[in-house]
Amino acid sequence: MIRKYPNLCKPITIGRVTFRNRMFSTPLGGTDIMNDGCIGPKSTAFYELRAKGGAAAVTVSECMVHPATDGSHAYHLDESILNSLACATYTADAIRRHGAMPSMELSHSGMYAGTYMTDKTKQKGLNQWSASACTRADGVEVKALTKDMIADIVAAYGHVAGLCKRAGFEMIMIHGGHGWLINQFFSPMFNHRDDEYGGSLENRCRFAIEVLKSVRAAVGPGFPIEFRLSGSECVPEGYDLDEGIRIAQQIEPYIDLLHVTAGTYQKTFGITHPSMFEEHGRNVYLAAEIKKRVKVPVATLGGLNDPAQMEEIIASGKADVVYMGRRRTWCTWAARCWPTPSCRGR
Ligand SMILES: Cc1cc2nc3c(=O)[nH]c(=O)nc-3n(C[C@H](O)[C@H](O)[C@H](O)COP(=O)(O)O)c2cc1C
């Protein structure tokens, strides 16, 4: 395996952490989050299986940073909840015991808070907040975040990142793509503010940069911070690849790994999650173009599962890391790339 796919199997150091190969596991929403917001045993087992299957990093998905204004996902880290840190530590350990690095995705869905749980959201009296006020396609009214609220959310990112580090996570992924809150600030489709958070590209990147500074202050130097960015929103009203490149350049100084995904959930779900009828790796061109214009390592993904194709992506310099989400192959060939005692010989 190592001889056949030498680039794919080559370790990579990001920040001060060395990852055993270039194949990372994408964030995939956990399905058994408990009522108290903790990760349940089935999700932990799911993430552990990916580590056992050979992934160099396994991303635990969508940890909400600010439940007071978000309600997209149930998972949240909060030291006032009895099991919160213990469950996260257990999950991180389950991933690490197979030689993979546990990573945590931090997210805020902004205007899409409660999309999947509207009734509960209404019961809780949760409002939907975004860069600017608007009416969602489903008729839900969205309010513009005040500057005080922005400051509170920025601080929450740092606080939760610090908790992730305490729980044993070795990397943080900030979700800045797919139409979630940070993407809503980047996007001319959603951001119509006339203060320092809107208008020019620099202003639209301000929220993301404040978040990244807050996370860095919490985790310290050398701790890998990854940023998930849609290289293009892939809709005429949104930003395109040219602007995606300029956004990447704005945030580059504050990150260790740039993760280039594509599209926006509500309008181009089929690009964000390429179906079996799409060309494998149909979004790799976005990462490849952005990689030519930034210095940080770049990750790519989207319909990847062929090791020969992924080897070529790394060898030709289109990206430094490949992510896989809906792959059945984790427990077969990827494990052979870097056998650990628990999966050797499978
Ligand atoms: C069931 C499922 C759950 C997902 N959950 C998340 C999530 O919680 N956070 C996120 O950023 N992306 C999520 N995604 C998107 C994936 O991380 C990834 O971007 C997408 O599936 C494309 O990669 P793939 O073609 O390798 O699956 C999810 C995708 C699927 C299929």
The ligand as an SDF file (V2000), in Angstrom:
LIG
                    3D

 31 33  0  0  0  0  0  0  0  0999 V2000
  -24.7220   11.8880    6.6070 C   0  0  0  0  0  0  0  0  0  0  0  0
  -23.8450   13.1110    6.4280 C   0  0  0  0  0  0  0  0  0  0  0  0
  -23.6640   13.9550    7.5160 C   0  0  0  0  0  0  0  0  0  0  0  0
  -22.8710   15.0920    7.3690 C   0  0  0  0  0  0  0  0  0  0  0  0
  -22.6620   15.8990    8.4700 N   0  0  0  0  0  0  0  0  0  0  0  0
  -21.8490   16.9710    8.3480 C   0  0  0  0  0  0  0  0  0  0  0  0
  -21.5850   17.7830    9.4770 C   0  0  0  0  0  0  0  0  0  0  0  0
  -22.0690   17.5450   10.5680 O   0  0  0  0  0  0  0  0  0  0  0  0
  -20.7580   18.8460    9.3100 N   0  0  0  0  0  0  0  0  0  0  0  0
  -20.1990   19.1430    8.1030 C   0  0  0  0  0  0  0  0  0  0  0  0
  -19.4530   20.1160    8.0210 O   0  0  0  0  0  0  0  0  0  0  0  0
  -20.4220   18.3700    7.0250 N   0  0  0  0  0  0  0  0  0  0  0  0
  -21.2240   17.3040    7.1110 C   0  0  0  0  0  0  0  0  0  0  0  0
  -21.4420   16.5060    6.0120 N   0  0  0  0  0  0  0  0  0  0  0  0
  -20.7370   16.8120    4.7450 C   0  0  0  0  0  0  0  0  0  0  0  0
  -19.4590   15.9830    4.6460 C   0  0  0  0  0  0  0  0  0  0  0  0
  -18.5160   16.3740    5.6290 O   0  0  0  0  0  0  0  0  0  0  0  0
  -18.7880   16.1360    3.2720 C   0  0  0  0  0  0  0  0  0  0  0  0
  -18.5010   17.4960    3.0630 O   0  0  0  0  0  0  0  0  0  0  0  0
  -19.6410   15.6140    2.1320 C   0  0  0  0  0  0  0  0  0  0  0  0
  -20.2930   14.4000    2.4920 O   0  0  0  0  0  0  0  0  0  0  0  0
  -18.8010   15.3840    0.8640 C   0  0  0  0  0  0  0  0  0  0  0  0
  -17.8120   14.4230    1.0960 O   0  0  0  0  0  0  0  0  0  0  0  0
  -17.9390   12.8740    0.5570 P   0  0  0  0  0  0  0  0  0  0  0  0
  -18.3190   12.9530   -0.8910 O   0  0  0  0  0  0  0  0  0  0  0  0
  -16.5970   12.2810    0.7880 O   0  0  0  0  0  0  0  0  0  0  0  0
  -19.0120   12.2250    1.3980 O   0  0  0  0  0  0  0  0  0  0  0  0
  -22.2520   15.3840    6.1300 C   0  0  0  0  0  0  0  0  0  0  0  0
  -22.4560   14.5240    5.0420 C   0  0  0  0  0  0  0  0  0  0  0  0
  -23.2380   13.3980    5.1780 C   0  0  0  0  0  0  0  0  0  0  0  0
  -23.4110   12.4850    4.0110 C   0  0  0  0  0  0  0  0  0  0  0  0
  1  2  1  0
  2  3  1  0
  2 30  2  0
  3  4  2  0
  4  5  1  0
  4 28  1  0
  5  6  2  0
  6  7  1  0
  6 13  1  0
  7  8  2  0
  7  9  1  0
  9 10  1  0
 10 11  2  0
 10 12  1  0
 12 13  2  0
 13 14  1  0
 14 15  1  0
 14 28  1  0
 15 16  1  0
 16 17  1  0
 16 18  1  0
 18 19  1  0
 18 20  1  0
 20 21  1  0
 20 22  1  0
 22 23  1  0
 23 24  1  0
 24 25  2  0
 24 26  1  0
 24 27  1  0
 28 29  2  0
 29 30  1  0
 30 31  1  0
M  END
$$$$
